Amino acid sequence: MKKISLIGIMLLICLASASAFETIYNVDLIFNKLDSSVELYAMNVFPWTATTPGSEDCTGIEEDYYTIRLESLDGRVLYKLCMKPLFTILSDPPEELNETLIDLYLPYNPEAKYLKIYQGDIEGLNKGQLKQREKLVVELKNNLCNNDGRCNNYETYYSCNDCNICSKDGICTSGSGDGCCDPDCIIDDDCEGITNDHDNDWILDEDDLCLNTNPNAAVITEDGCSCEQIKEALAAQGKGYAEGVLSDKNLGICRAAQAGAKGVLSKTGRAFGLGYSTTAGVFGIIAVIALLIISYCLIKKGKKWQ
């Protein structure tokens, strides 16, 4: 029975890795346990092999659950997902957080106008009642493409004609040998010899809104601005700073960094948080615990036989 289970898991992994890429929304949300508020941290569009697991049957869910919906301009529900954010760090001992950051992968739909987050059971509610349950509304189309000829904010090559494969959009889309230096790629031979990064913050000057950034700053945004510079720009009400320094995205990144280096971290640093509760996640945790118990028992048994 155990062998069959392990083979099944390996087959699922192989099938997932072989899945065709589909365009998805990658949405990062900050959930606050104290006031039940939800804040947009980051968002973009790119090809991926899977979406966030969860349930589309949200009937009767409890108050600590949230419903994520993609809605059209006329209010049609194009997609929904209900999930429960968890506020626990897997440390020893476990630590409870007041805020947690959730990384979601939602199926892309060109008809989607809004991303809406509701708290608790909303099934059967009228518009007025829904409004009371509303925790966050994100206008998708203009945020993902405002057609101003500049690749900025949440725009990417996959969501907007304002961006091309060479644009600084947070996604590596260009390959070596195509004559285009993509600053988002770790390795791109077309970038060799390009030295227009005068403040050494790994953001090319053409994409850098803050040209005198301290390269050792704890957080540097995709626009090349440290949170210290963004704070100074905020105090100056943007005067003397490039347009875009005080974008919602930059402000959200720095608010999140300030809010808690525990749990509300950049994508590279939140591996120890339990982001959300799903059946797959629960079984994954149970499987890990079971393996640890089995290993412990085998070690003890081995010592007994010695």
C-alpha positions in Angstrom: 0.0 0.0 0.0 2.8 2.3 0.9 4.6 1.5 -2.4 1.4 2.3 -4.4 1.1 5.7 -2.6 4.6 6.7 -3.3 4.3 5.7 -7.0 1.1 7.7 -7.2 2.8 10.7 -5.7 5.7 10.4 -8.2 3.3 10.1 -11.1 1.5 13.2 -10.0 4.8 15.1 -9.9 5.7 13.9 -13.3 2.3 14.9 -14.7 2.6 18.3 -13.2 6.0 18.9 -14.6 4.8 17.8 -18.0 1.8 20.1 -18.0 1.4 22.7 -20.7 2.1 26.3 -19.7 -1.0 28.5 -19.3 -1.2 32.2 -18.6 -2.0 32.9 -15.0 -2.4 35.9 -12.6 0.3 35.7 -9.9 -1.2 37.7 -7.0 0.4 38.3 -3.6 -1.9 39.4 -0.8 -1.2 40.5 2.8 -3.8 39.3 5.3 -4.1 40.9 8.7 -5.4 38.8 11.5 -6.2 41.7 13.9 -8.6 43.7 11.7 -9.3 41.1 8.9 -8.0 43.6 6.3 -6.5 42.4 3.0 -3.9 44.4 1.0 -2.4 43.9 -2.5 1.4 43.4 -2.3 2.2 42.5 -5.9 0.6 41.2 -9.1 1.7 40.2 -12.6 0.8 37.9 -15.4 3.0 35.1 -16.9 2.8 31.5 -18.1 2.8 28.8 -15.5 1.9 25.1 -15.2 -0.6 25.1 -12.3 -3.0 27.2 -10.3 -3.4 27.4 -6.5 -5.3 24.4 -5.2 -8.4 25.0 -3.2 -12.2 24.6 -3.2 -14.7 26.4 -5.5 -17.6 25.3 -3.2 -17.6 28.2 -0.6 -21.0 27.5 0.9 -21.1 27.6 4.7 -17.4 28.6 5.1 -16.5 30.1 8.5 -15.5 33.7 9.2 -11.8 33.0 9.1 -12.1 31.9 5.4 -11.9 34.2 2.4 -13.4 34.0 -1.1 -11.3 35.2 -4.0 -13.3 36.0 -7.1 -12.5 37.2 -10.6 -15.5 39.2 -11.9 -16.4 40.7 -15.2 -17.5 44.3 -15.8 -21.1 43.2 -15.6 -20.6 41.3 -12.3 -20.4 37.8 -13.6 -18.2 35.5 -11.5 -15.6 34.0 -13.8 -13.6 32.2 -11.2 -13.7 31.7 -7.4 -11.5 30.1 -4.7 -12.1 29.9 -1.0 -9.2 29.6 1.3 -8.1 30.1 4.9 -4.9 32.1 5.6 -2.8 30.7 8.4 -0.7 32.9 10.6 1.9 30.4 11.8 5.7 30.2 11.3 7.1 26.6 11.5 9.7 27.4 14.0 10.6 25.8 17.3 8.4 26.7 19.1 5.8 27.7 16.4 5.2 31.4 16.3 1.9 33.2 15.6 1.9 36.2 13.3 -0.5 39.2 13.0 0.1 39.4 9.2 0.8 36.8 6.5 1.6 37.0 2.8 -0.2 34.6 0.5 1.1 33.8 -3.0 -1.8 32.9 -5.4 -1.8 31.6 -8.9 -5.2 32.2 -10.6 -6.3 31.3 -14.1 -6.1 34.2 -16.5 -9.3 35.4 -18.1 -9.3 38.3 -20.6 -12.9 39.2 -19.5 -11.9 39.6 -15.9 -12.2 43.3 -14.8 -11.9 43.0 -11.0 -10.2 40.8 -8.5 -12.4 40.9 -5.3 -11.8 39.4 -1.9 -14.6 38.7 0.5 -14.7 37.4 4.1 -16.8 34.6 5.3 -19.8 32.9 3.7 -21.2 35.1 0.9 -23.4 32.6 -0.9 -26.9 34.0 -1.6 -26.1 37.6 -0.5 -27.4 40.6 -2.4 -25.2 43.4 -3.7 -25.5 45.5 -0.5 -24.7 42.5 1.7 -21.8 41.6 -0.5 -20.4 45.1 -0.2 -20.2 44.7 3.6 -18.2 41.5 3.2 -15.8 43.1 0.7 -12.2 43.3 1.9 -10.3 44.3 -1.3 -11.1 45.3 -4.9 -8.4 45.4 -7.5 -9.1 46.8 -11.0 -7.2 44.4 -13.2 -7.3 45.8 -16.7 -5.8 49.2 -16.1 -3.3 47.9 -13.5 -2.0 45.2 -15.8 -2.0 47.5 -18.9 -2.7 51.2 -19.1 -1.4 51.6 -22.7 0.7 54.7 -21.9 3.8 53.4 -23.8 5.8 52.7 -20.6 6.3 49.3 -19.0 5.7 50.0 -15.3 3.6 49.1 -12.3 2.2 45.6 -12.6 2.6 45.4 -16.4 4.5 42.5 -18.0 5.4 41.3 -21.5 2.5 38.8 -21.2 -0.1 41.3 -20.1 0.6 44.5 -22.0 2.0 45.9 -25.3 3.8 48.6 -23.2 6.4 45.9 -22.4 8.7 44.0 -24.8 11.0 41.1 -24.2 13.8 43.5 -23.2 11.7 45.4 -20.6 12.3 45.4 -16.9 9.1 43.7 -15.9 10.3 41.1 -13.3 10.1 38.2 -15.8 12.9 36.7 -17.8 11.5 36.4 -21.4 14.5 37.0 -23.6 17.3 34.4 -24.3 20.9 34.8 -25.2 21.7 35.5 -28.8 18.5 37.4 -29.7 20.2 40.8 -29.5 18.2 41.9 -26.6 19.5 42.4 -23.0 16.8 41.3 -20.6 17.7 42.8 -17.1 15.4 40.2 -15.5 17.5 37.2 -16.7 20.2 35.9 -14.5 22.2 34.8 -17.6 21.8 36.7 -20.8 24.9 36.9 -23.0 23.4 39.9 -24.8 24.0 41.9 -21.6 27.8 41.4 -21.7 29.6 44.7 -22.0 26.6 46.8 -20.9 27.7 48.9 -17.9 25.0 51.5 -17.6 24.3 50.8 -14.0 26.1 53.6 -12.3 24.8 53.0 -8.7 25.5 49.2 -8.9 22.1 48.2 -7.8 21.6 45.7 -10.6 19.0 47.9 -12.3 20.0 49.4 -15.7 20.0 53.2 -15.7 17.3 53.2 -18.4 14.9 51.4 -16.0 16.2 53.0 -12.8 14.0 55.7 -11.3 16.5 56.3 -8.4 20.0 56.6 -9.8 21.8 57.0 -6.5 20.6 54.0 -4.6 22.7 52.4 -1.9 23.4 48.9 -3.4 23.5 47.5 0.1 20.0 48.6 1.0 17.8 45.9 2.5 15.1 46.2 -0.1 15.5 47.6 -3.7 12.4 47.6 -5.9 12.3 46.7 -9.6 12.5 50.4 -10.3 15.9 50.6 -8.6 14.6 52.5 -5.5 15.4 51.6 -1.9 12.7 52.0 0.7 14.7 54.8 2.3 14.4 56.8 -1.0 10.7 56.0 -1.3 10.2 57.3 2.2 12.1 60.5 1.4 10.0 60.9 -1.8 6.8 60.4 0.2 7.9 63.1 2.6 8.6 65.4 -0.3 5.2 64.5 -1.9 7.1 63.3 -5.0 8.7 66.7 -5.8 12.1 66.2 -7.3 11.6 62.5 -7.9 10.8 60.6 -11.1 7.2 59.7 -11.8 6.6 56.2 -10.7 8.8 56.2 -7.5 5.6 56.5 -5.4 3.7 53.9 -7.3 1.2 51.7 -5.4 3.5 48.7 -6.1 6.6 50.4 -4.6 4.7 51.7 -1.6 3.2 48.2 -1.0 6.6 46.5 -1.1 8.1 48.9 1.4 5.0 48.8 3.7 5.2 45.0 3.7 9.0 45.1 4.4 8.4 47.5 7.3 5.3 45.6 8.6 7.3 42.5 9.5 10.4 40.7 8.4 8.6 37.8 9.9 6.0 36.2 7.6 5.6 39.3 5.4 8.7 38.9 3.3 9.9 39.1 -0.2 9.3 36.0 -2.4 12.8 34.7 -1.6 12.3 34.8 2.2 9.0 33.4 3.2 9.6 29.7 2.9 8.8 29.1 6.6 5.3 30.6 6.6 2.1 28.5 6.3 0.4 30.7 3.7 -3.0 29.1 3.3 -5.0 26.0 4.3 -6.0 23.5 1.6 -6.6 19.8 1.6 -3.4 19.2 -0.4 -1.5 21.3 2.1 -2.9 19.5 5.1 -2.1 16.1 3.6 1.4 17.3 2.7 2.1 18.3 6.3 0.6 15.0 7.6 2.9 13.1 5.2 6.0 14.9 6.4 5.1 14.3 10.1 4.4 10.6 9.3 7.8 10.2 7.6 9.6 11.8 10.6 7.8 9.4 13.0 8.7 6.4 10.8 12.3 7.5 10.6 12.4 8.0 14.4 10.9 4.5 15.0 13.4 2.8 12.6 16.4 4.5 14.3 15.2 3.4 17.7 14.6 -0.1 16.4 18.0 -0.2 14.9 19.6 0.8 18.2 17.6 -2.0 20.0 18.9 -4.6 17.6 22.6 -3.5 18.1 
